[in-house]
Structure formats: C-alpha cells, structure tokens
Amino acid sequence: MAAKLRKGDKVRVLAGRDSGREGQIVSVDPKAGKAVVEGINMAIRHTRQSQTSQGGRIPKALPIDLSNLAILDGDGKATRVGFRVEDGKKVRYAKSTGDVI
C-alpha cells in the first residue's frame, strides 16, 4: 500500500489524549503503521548519566498510529488523502479540495 502520510507532513491528531493538536511528522514506520509526530504523545525517559551525556528526565515523542492522524491541506483543515496520475506521475491529493499535496 502506498504511503498516504510521509515525513514532513503537517497532521492533526484525531483520537487519544492529544486529540486536536497539530504537529509535523518526524518519522514513519510503515510496517508497524505508526508515525512519530513532533511534540505529540510525549513521555518521560529516565536516563542514566554517562561520560558523554548528563542524566535526568528527558521528554521523548512516542509513535502514534497512522489511523489517528489526518493530513492538513493548504487551508489548515484536516482531509483525507487520495492518489491520481498527473503527467505520468502518481501524486497525492487532498480529497476535500482536490489540490495536490
């Protein structure tokens, strides 16, 4: 299946404790069907002090399921993603407006 959401996309969270918040995708794991979104689904990671880094409580973004994310179109509204062929290339487009993403 083609990737509807990719690294760098602006998305809105649809479900969960961060519902309604927006962020940018940092990484996508297509096999697991999850993505890490900047500033969303944060958890505290307790790290031990080492010679190179200081220990302490470090906030870390955890993966969120792709089904709980919606891409934002040019107007900043959440939309679904579709595919079509333009000039011999497969492109993603916003289903609400028809604009190419």
N, CA, C and O atoms as CSV, one atom per row, in Angstrom:
chain,resi,resn,atom,element,x,y,z
A,1,MET,N,N,0.840,-1.187,0.000
A,1,MET,CA,C,0.000,0.000,0.000
A,1,MET,C,C,0.881,1.245,0.000
A,1,MET,O,O,1.891,1.291,0.702
A,2,ALA,N,N,0.511,2.237,-0.769
A,2,ALA,CA,C,1.295,3.472,-0.870
A,2,ALA,C,C,1.176,4.285,0.416
A,2,ALA,O,O,0.177,4.205,1.130
A,3,ALA,N,N,2.204,5.060,0.690
A,3,ALA,CA,C,2.247,5.859,1.913
A,3,ALA,C,C,1.413,7.119,1.744
A,3,ALA,O,O,1.760,7.997,0.953
A,4,LYS,N,N,0.313,7.211,2.485
A,4,LYS,CA,C,-0.523,8.405,2.417
A,4,LYS,C,C,0.057,9.517,3.278
A,4,LYS,O,O,-0.100,10.695,2.958
A,5,LEU,N,N,0.724,9.153,4.363
A,5,LEU,CA,C,1.375,10.135,5.234
A,5,LEU,C,C,2.876,9.920,5.161
A,5,LEU,O,O,3.351,8.787,5.239
A,6,ARG,N,N,3.617,11.001,5.011
A,6,ARG,CA,C,5.064,10.916,4.872
A,6,ARG,C,C,5.754,11.867,5.830
A,6,ARG,O,O,5.128,12.751,6.416
A,7,LYS,N,N,7.058,11.669,5.978
A,7,LYS,CA,C,7.884,12.532,6.815
A,7,LYS,C,C,7.775,13.976,6.323
A,7,LYS,O,O,7.879,14.242,5.125
A,8,GLY,N,N,7.564,14.900,7.257
A,8,GLY,CA,C,7.475,16.314,6.915
A,8,GLY,C,C,6.055,16.823,6.738
A,8,GLY,O,O,5.853,18.033,6.638
A,9,ASP,N,N,5.051,15.927,6.697
A,9,ASP,CA,C,3.656,16.352,6.548
A,9,ASP,C,C,3.144,16.991,7.837
A,9,ASP,O,O,3.493,16.550,8.932
A,10,LYS,N,N,2.314,18.035,7.705
A,10,LYS,CA,C,1.621,18.631,8.848
A,10,LYS,C,C,0.358,17.819,9.068
A,10,LYS,O,O,-0.424,17.623,8.138
A,11,VAL,N,N,0.149,17.340,10.305
A,11,VAL,CA,C,-1.002,16.490,10.601
A,11,VAL,C,C,-1.723,16.970,11.858
A,11,VAL,O,O,-1.173,17.712,12.671
A,12,ARG,N,N,-2.981,16.520,11.992
A,12,ARG,CA,C,-3.776,16.762,13.193
A,12,ARG,C,C,-4.111,15.409,13.805
A,12,ARG,O,O,-4.419,14.458,13.087
A,13,VAL,N,N,-4.049,15.323,15.145
A,13,VAL,CA,C,-4.367,14.089,15.860
A,13,VAL,C,C,-5.883,14.000,16.005
A,13,VAL,O,O,-6.523,14.951,16.454
A,14,LEU,N,N,-6.460,12.850,15.622
A,14,LEU,CA,C,-7.905,12.657,15.644
A,14,LEU,C,C,-8.401,12.005,16.925
A,14,LEU,O,O,-9.536,12.249,17.335
A,15,ALA,N,N,-7.576,11.181,17.569
A,15,ALA,CA,C,-8.025,10.441,18.746
A,15,ALA,C,C,-6.891,10.322,19.750
A,15,ALA,O,O,-5.716,10.421,19.397
A,16,GLY,N,N,-7.258,10.108,21.002
A,16,GLY,CA,C,-6.263,9.946,22.055
A,16,GLY,C,C,-6.172,11.181,22.933
A,16,GLY,O,O,-6.962,12.114,22.790
A,17,ARG,N,N,-5.214,11.186,23.835
A,17,ARG,CA,C,-5.112,12.289,24.800
A,17,ARG,C,C,-4.646,13.588,24.154
A,17,ARG,O,O,-4.865,14.665,24.710
A,18,ASP,N,N,-4.005,13.504,22.991
A,18,ASP,CA,C,-3.545,14.695,22.276
A,18,ASP,C,C,-4.496,15.075,21.144
A,18,ASP,O,O,-4.090,15.756,20.202
A,19,SER,N,N,-5.741,14.651,21.221
A,19,SER,CA,C,-6.713,14.891,20.164
A,19,SER,C,C,-6.867,16.383,19.878
A,19,SER,O,O,-7.003,17.192,20.796
A,20,GLY,N,N,-6.844,16.738,18.585
A,20,GLY,CA,C,-6.998,18.128,18.178
A,20,GLY,C,C,-5.699,18.885,18.006
A,20,GLY,O,O,-5.684,19.950,17.390
A,21,ARG,N,N,-4.607,18.358,18.537
A,21,ARG,CA,C,-3.318,19.045,18.426
A,21,ARG,C,C,-2.695,18.770,17.061
A,21,ARG,O,O,-2.982,17.759,16.419
A,22,GLU,N,N,-1.835,19.696,16.633
A,22,GLU,CA,C,-1.196,19.587,15.323
A,22,GLU,C,C,0.310,19.526,15.472
A,22,GLU,O,O,0.871,20.055,16.432
A,23,GLY,N,N,0.962,18.879,14.516
A,23,GLY,CA,C,2.416,18.773,14.524
A,23,GLY,C,C,2.918,18.267,13.188
A,23,GLY,O,O,2.146,17.983,12.273
A,24,GLN,N,N,4.235,18.163,13.102
A,24,GLN,CA,C,4.876,17.705,11.869
A,24,GLN,C,C,5.437,16.308,12.087
A,24,GLN,O,O,5.997,16.014,13.143
A,25,ILE,N,N,5.285,15.447,11.081
A,25,ILE,CA,C,5.769,14.072,11.186
A,25,ILE,C,C,7.291,14.068,11.116
A,25,ILE,O,O,7.883,14.631,10.195
A,26,VAL,N,N,7.922,13.421,12.111
A,26,VAL,CA,C,9.376,13.311,12.176
A,26,VAL,C,C,9.841,12.039,11.484
A,26,VAL,O,O,10.832,12.049,10.753
A,27,SER,N,N,9.115,10.929,11.717
A,27,SER,CA,C,9.464,9.661,11.079
A,27,SER,C,C,8.217,8.790,10.959
A,27,SER,O,O,7.258,8.944,11.715
A,28,VAL,N,N,8.250,7.867,9.986
A,28,VAL,CA,C,7.130,6.958,9.741
A,28,VAL,C,C,7.657,5.535,9.701
A,28,VAL,O,O,8.689,5.267,9.085
A,29,ASP,N,N,6.938,4.609,10.367
A,29,ASP,CA,C,7.254,3.183,10.309
A,29,ASP,C,C,6.092,2.487,9.592
A,29,ASP,O,O,5.104,2.128,10.232
A,30,PRO,N,N,6.199,2.292,8.265
A,30,PRO,CA,C,5.070,1.736,7.521
A,30,PRO,C,C,4.725,0.301,7.898
A,30,PRO,O,O,3.564,-0.096,7.802
A,31,LYS,N,N,5.712,-0.482,8.325
A,31,LYS,CA,C,5.439,-1.872,8.715
A,31,LYS,C,C,4.558,-1.928,9.951
A,31,LYS,O,O,3.628,-2.731,10.017
A,32,ALA,N,N,4.849,-1.075,10.934
A,32,ALA,CA,C,4.074,-1.044,12.172
A,32,ALA,C,C,2.833,-0.170,12.030
A,32,ALA,O,O,1.927,-0.251,12.859
A,33,GLY,N,N,2.776,0.667,10.989
A,33,GLY,CA,C,1.640,1.562,10.803
A,33,GLY,C,C,1.614,2.686,11.813
A,33,GLY,O,O,0.547,3.106,12.260
A,34,LYS,N,N,2.803,3.179,12.179
A,34,LYS,CA,C,2.902,4.230,13.195
A,34,LYS,C,C,3.806,5.355,12.709
A,34,LYS,O,O,4.626,5.173,11.809
A,35,ALA,N,N,3.637,6.523,13.326
A,35,ALA,CA,C,4.464,7.680,12.998
A,35,ALA,C,C,4.797,8.435,14.276
A,35,ALA,O,O,4.019,8.434,15.230
A,36,VAL,N,N,5.959,9.079,14.286
A,36,VAL,CA,C,6.352,9.945,15.395
A,36,VAL,C,C,6.081,11.375,14.952
A,36,VAL,O,O,6.583,11.826,13.923
A,37,VAL,N,N,5.267,12.090,15.755
A,37,VAL,CA,C,4.902,13.470,15.443
A,37,VAL,C,C,5.544,14.377,16.487
A,37,VAL,O,O,5.484,14.105,17.686
A,38,GLU,N,N,6.149,15.445,16.018
A,38,GLU,CA,C,6.877,16.375,16.876
A,38,GLU,C,C,5.945,16.977,17.937
A,38,GLU,O,O,4.951,17.623,17.607
A,39,GLY,N,N,6.283,16.755,19.220
A,39,GLY,CA,C,5.534,17.335,20.334
A,39,GLY,C,C,4.250,16.618,20.698
A,39,GLY,O,O,3.515,17.097,21.561
A,40,ILE,N,N,3.951,15.488,20.073
A,40,ILE,CA,C,2.715,14.741,20.318
A,40,ILE,C,C,3.050,13.396,20.956
A,40,ILE,O,O,4.057,12.774,20.617
A,41,ASN,N,N,2.190,12.946,21.892
A,41,ASN,CA,C,2.354,11.660,22.568
A,41,ASN,C,C,3.699,11.594,23.295
A,41,ASN,O,O,4.460,10.639,23.136
A,42,MET,N,N,3.972,12.625,24.092
A,42,MET,CA,C,5.248,12.729,24.798
A,42,MET,C,C,5.254,11.847,26.050
A,42,MET,O,O,4.233,11.680,26.718
A,43,ALA,N,N,6.424,11.292,26.347
A,43,ALA,CA,C,6.640,10.502,27.554
A,43,ALA,C,C,7.984,10.912,28.146
A,43,ALA,O,O,8.833,11.467,27.449
A,44,ILE,N,N,8.169,10.640,29.422
A,44,ILE,CA,C,9.421,10.976,30.099
A,44,ILE,C,C,10.329,9.758,30.086
A,44,ILE,O,O,9.940,8.680,30.536
A,45,ARG,N,N,11.532,9.930,29.574
A,45,ARG,CA,C,12.539,8.862,29.533
A,45,ARG,C,C,13.576,9.176,30.590
A,45,ARG,O,O,14.221,10.223,30.541
A,46,HIS,N,N,13.742,8.274,31.549
A,46,HIS,CA,C,14.740,8.457,32.601
A,46,HIS,C,C,16.057,7.862,32.115
A,46,HIS,O,O,16.133,6.671,31.814
A,47,THR,N,N,17.088,8.690,32.040
A,47,THR,CA,C,18.376,8.221,31.535
A,47,THR,C,C,19.443,8.337,32.607
A,47,THR,O,O,19.435,9.247,33.436
A,48,ARG,N,N,20.348,7.396,32.560
A,48,ARG,CA,C,21.466,7.376,33.493
A,48,ARG,C,C,22.570,8.291,32.968
A,48,ARG,O,O,22.757,8.426,31.759
A,49,GLN,N,N,23.284,8.906,33.878
A,49,GLN,CA,C,24.382,9.784,33.494
A,49,GLN,C,C,25.529,8.959,32.926
A,49,GLN,O,O,25.845,7.883,33.433
A,50,SER,N,N,26.150,9.478,31.863
A,50,SER,CA,C,27.315,8.820,31.279
A,50,SER,C,C,28.402,9.864,31.060
A,50,SER,O,O,28.226,11.036,31.394
A,51,GLN,N,N,29.523,9.432,30.499
A,51,GLN,CA,C,30.627,10.363,30.280
A,51,GLN,C,C,30.274,11.413,29.230
A,51,GLN,O,O,30.773,12.538,29.278
A,52,THR,N,N,29.422,11.046,28.290
A,52,THR,CA,C,29.104,11.979,27.208
A,52,THR,C,C,27.841,12.799,27.457
A,52,THR,O,O,27.746,13.932,26.986
A,53,SER,N,N,26.884,12.256,28.179
A,53,SER,CA,C,25.630,12.986,28.379
A,53,SER,C,C,25.226,13.011,29.846
A,53,SER,O,O,25.548,12.116,30.627
A,54,GLN,N,N,24.508,14.071,30.183
A,54,GLN,CA,C,24.021,14.226,31.547
A,54,GLN,C,C,22.751,13.402,31.714
A,54,GLN,O,O,21.945,13.311,30.788
A,55,GLY,N,N,22.568,12.811,32.870
A,55,GLY,CA,C,21.387,12.010,33.132
A,55,GLY,C,C,20.213,12.888,33.499
A,55,GLY,O,O,20.345,14.106,33.621
A,56,GLY,N,N,19.057,12.260,33.673
A,56,GLY,CA,C,17.878,13.005,34.080
A,56,GLY,C,C,16.636,12.516,33.369
A,56,GLY,O,O,16.603,11.430,32.791
A,57,ARG,N,N,15.609,13.359,33.433
A,57,ARG,CA,C,14.326,13.041,32.808
A,57,ARG,C,C,14.241,13.780,31.482
A,57,ARG,O,O,14.205,15.010,31.450
A,58,ILE,N,N,14.208,13.026,30.388
A,58,ILE,CA,C,14.223,13.615,29.052
A,58,ILE,C,C,12.890,13.313,28.361
A,58,ILE,O,O,12.516,12.146,28.240
A,59,PRO,N,N,12.163,14.349,27.904
A,59,PRO,CA,C,10.916,14.086,27.179
A,59,PRO,C,C,11.195,13.496,25.798
A,59,PRO,O,O,12.120,13.918,25.104
A,60,LYS,N,N,10.377,12.510,25.409
A,60,LYS,CA,C,10.573,11.814,24.141
A,60,LYS,C,C,9.210,11.590,23.488
A,60,LYS,O,O,8.251,11.217,24.163
A,61,ALA,N,N,9.123,11.817,22.179
A,61,ALA,CA,C,7.873,11.590,21.444
A,61,ALA,C,C,7.759,10.111,21.092
A,61,ALA,O,O,8.673,9.537,20.501
A,62,LEU,N,N,6.638,9.499,21.456
A,62,LEU,CA,C,6.397,8.090,21.154
A,62,LEU,C,C,5.554,7.969,19.879
A,62,LEU,O,O,4.842,8.905,19.516
A,63,PRO,N,N,5.634,6.818,19.202
A,63,PRO,CA,C,4.861,6.636,17.964
A,63,PRO,C,C,3.353,6.649,18.218
A,63,PRO,O,O,2.881,6.232,19.276
A,64,ILE,N,N,2.617,7.133,17.231
A,64,ILE,CA,C,1.156,7.153,17.274
A,64,ILE,C,C,0.650,6.464,16.005
A,64,ILE,O,O,1.276,6.564,14.950
A,65,ASP,N,N,-0.479,5.767,16.109
A,65,ASP,CA,C,-0.998,5.013,14.974
A,65,ASP,C,C,-1.410,5.941,13.832
A,65,ASP,O,O,-1.975,7.009,14.065
A,66,LEU,N,N,-1.124,5.526,12.596
A,66,LEU,CA,C,-1.438,6.347,11.425
A,66,LEU,C,C,-2.937,6.598,11.277
A,66,LEU,O,O,-3.346,7.615,10.717
A,67,SER,N,N,-3.756,5.670,11.780
A,67,SER,CA,C,-5.207,5.841,11.659
A,67,SER,C,C,-5.718,6.975,12.536
A,67,SER,O,O,-6.837,7.447,12.336
A,68,ASN,N,N,-4.924,7.419,13.499
A,68,ASN,CA,C,-5.319,8.512,14.387
A,68,ASN,C,C,-4.810,9.865,13.905
A,68,ASN,O,O,-4.902,10.853,14.632
A,69,LEU,N,N,-4.272,9.922,12.685
A,69,LEU,CA,C,-3.732,11.163,12.138
A,69,LEU,C,C,-4.465,11.534,10.855
A,69,LEU,O,O,-4.867,10.665,10.082
A,70,ALA,N,N,-4.637,12.853,10.637
A,70,ALA,CA,C,-5.205,13.360,9.386
A,70,ALA,C,C,-4.300,14.465,8.874
A,70,ALA,O,O,-3.883,15.337,9.637
A,71,ILE,N,N,-3.994,14.430,7.579
A,71,ILE,CA,C,-3.118,15.439,6.988
A,71,ILE,C,C,-3.879,16.758,6.863
A,71,ILE,O,O,-5.095,16.769,6.678
A,72,LEU,N,N,-3.147,17.872,6.968
A,72,LEU,CA,C,-3.748,19.195,6.831
A,72,LEU,C,C,-3.526,19.704,5.411
A,72,LEU,O,O,-2.420,19.617,4.877
A,73,ASP,N,N,-4.588,20.239,4.802
A,73,ASP,CA,C,-4.458,20.790,3.450
A,73,ASP,C,C,-3.928,22.224,3.531
A,73,ASP,O,O,-3.548,22.680,4.609
A,74,GLY,N,N,-3.898,22.924,2.419
A,74,GLY,CA,C,-3.358,24.278,2.369
A,74,GLY,C,C,-4.107,25.268,3.245
A,74,GLY,O,O,-3.532,26.266,3.680
A,75,ASP,N,N,-5.397,25.004,3.511
A,75,ASP,CA,C,-6.203,25.891,4.348
A,75,ASP,C,C,-6.060,25.577,5.828
A,75,ASP,O,O,-6.613,26.291,6.663
A,76,GLY,N,N,-5.320,24.510,6.172
A,76,GLY,CA,C,-5.158,24.118,7.571
A,76,GLY,C,C,-6.291,23.251,8.083
A,76,GLY,O,O,-6.450,23.097,9.294
A,77,LYS,N,N,-7.088,22.675,7.177
A,77,LYS,CA,C,-8.181,21.793,7.573
A,77,LYS,C,C,-7.770,20.343,7.364
A,77,LYS,O,O,-7.035,20.024,6.430
A,78,ALA,N,N,-8.253,19.462,8.248
A,78,ALA,CA,C,-7.944,18.039,8.141
A,78,ALA,C,C,-8.670,17.454,6.935
A,78,ALA,O,O,-9.833,17.772,6.688
A,79,THR,N,N,-7.979,16.599,6.189
A,79,THR,CA,C,-8.555,15.995,4.992
A,79,THR,C,C,-8.024,14.583,4.809
A,79,THR,O,O,-7.040,14.183,5.432
A,80,ARG,N,N,-8.701,13.835,3.937
A,80,ARG,CA,C,-8.215,12.516,3.571
A,80,ARG,C,C,-7.313,12.641,2.356
A,80,ARG,O,O,-7.325,13.659,1.664
A,81,VAL,N,N,-6.527,11.595,2.101
A,81,VAL,CA,C,-5.560,11.621,1.005
A,81,VAL,C,C,-5.973,10.618,-0.057
A,81,VAL,O,O,-6.372,9.496,0.255
A,82,GLY,N,N,-5.874,11.029,-1.312
A,82,GLY,CA,C,-6.132,10.145,-2.435
A,82,GLY,C,C,-4.950,10.172,-3.386
A,82,GLY,O,O,-4.043,10.992,-3.241
A,83,PHE,N,N,-4.963,9.272,-4.358
A,83,PHE,CA,C,-3.893,9.207,-5.350
A,83,PHE,C,C,-4.494,9.341,-6.740
A,83,PHE,O,O,-5.592,8.850,-7.002
A,84,ARG,N,N,-3.770,10.007,-7.626
A,84,ARG,CA,C,-4.146,10.074,-9.033
A,84,ARG,C,C,-2.878,10.253,-9.859
A,84,ARG,O,O,-1.822,10.601,-9.331
A,85,VAL,N,N,-2.996,10.009,-11.162
A,85,VAL,CA,C,-1.847,10.122,-12.054
A,85,VAL,C,C,-1.950,11.439,-12.814
A,85,VAL,O,O,-2.953,11.714,-13.474
A,86,GLU,N,N,-0.894,12.252,-12.710
A,86,GLU,CA,C,-0.814,13.516,-13.447
A,86,GLU,C,C,0.509,13.552,-14.190
A,86,GLU,O,O,1.570,13.410,-13.581
A,87,ASP,N,N,0.454,13.741,-15.499
A,87,ASP,CA,C,1.650,13.797,-16.341
A,87,ASP,C,C,2.522,12.555,-16.182
A,87,ASP,O,O,3.749,12.650,-16.198
A,88,GLY,N,N,1.892,11.392,-16.027
A,88,GLY,CA,C,2.626,10.138,-15.912
A,88,GLY,C,C,3.209,9.874,-14.539
A,88,GLY,O,O,3.927,8.890,-14.361
A,89,LYS,N,N,2.918,10.733,-13.552
A,89,LYS,CA,C,3.429,10.526,-12.191
A,89,LYS,C,C,2.269,10.369,-11.226
A,89,LYS,O,O,1.243,11.036,-11.356
A,90,LYS,N,N,2.440,9.484,-10.262
A,90,LYS,CA,C,1.437,9.265,-9.241
A,90,LYS,C,C,1.614,10.333,-8.166
A,90,LYS,O,O,2.702,10.473,-7.606
A,91,VAL,N,N,0.558,11.086,-7.873
A,91,VAL,CA,C,0.647,12.169,-6.891
A,91,VAL,C,C,-0.432,12.004,-5.827
A,91,VAL,O,O,-1.476,11.395,-6.066
A,92,ARG,N,N,-0.160,12.556,-4.651
A,92,ARG,CA,C,-1.142,12.584,-3.570
A,92,ARG,C,C,-1.959,13.874,-3.704
A,92,ARG,O,O,-1.434,14.920,-4.085
A,93,TYR,N,N,-3.252,13.776,-3.383
A,93,TYR,CA,C,-4.079,14.985,-3.407
A,93,TYR,C,C,-5.045,14.972,-2.226
A,93,TYR,O,O,-5.400,13.915,-1.704
A,94,ALA,N,N,-5.462,16.172,-1.814
A,94,ALA,CA,C,-6.422,16.324,-0.724
A,94,ALA,C,C,-7.816,16.060,-1.272
A,94,ALA,O,O,-8.237,16.705,-2.232
A,95,LYS,N,N,-8.536,15.118,-0.669
A,95,LYS,CA,C,-9.857,14.756,-1.174
A,95,LYS,C,C,-10.876,15.868,-0.950
A,95,LYS,O,O,-11.853,15.955,-1.694
A,96,SER,N,N,-10.677,16.722,0.057
A,96,SER,CA,C,-11.640,17.786,0.326
A,96,SER,C,C,-11.570,18.897,-0.716
A,96,SER,O,O,-12.605,19.429,-1.119
A,97,THR,N,N,-10.362,19.254,-1.158
A,97,THR,CA,C,-10.201,20.369,-2.097
A,97,THR,C,C,-9.776,19.928,-3.490
A,97,THR,O,O,-10.013,20.647,-4.461
A,98,GLY,N,N,-9.156,18.767,-3.607
A,98,GLY,CA,C,-8.654,18.296,-4.892
A,98,GLY,C,C,-7.264,18.810,-5.217
A,98,GLY,O,O,-6.729,18.504,-6.282
A,99,ASP,N,N,-6.664,19.591,-4.312
A,99,ASP,CA,C,-5.324,20.137,-4.531
A,99,ASP,C,C,-4.257,19.071,-4.335
A,99,ASP,O,O,-4.407,18.185,-3.494
A,100,VAL,N,N,-3.180,19.153,-5.110
A,100,VAL,CA,C,-2.052,18.230,-4.971
A,100,VAL,C,C,-1.288,18.592,-3.705
A,100,VAL,O,O,-1.040,19.766,-3.431
A,101,ILE,N,N,-0.922,17.579,-2.940
A,101,ILE,CA,C,-0.173,17.788,-1.688
A,101,ILE,C,C,1.312,17.821,-2.001
A,101,ILE,O,O,2.130,17.986,-1.096
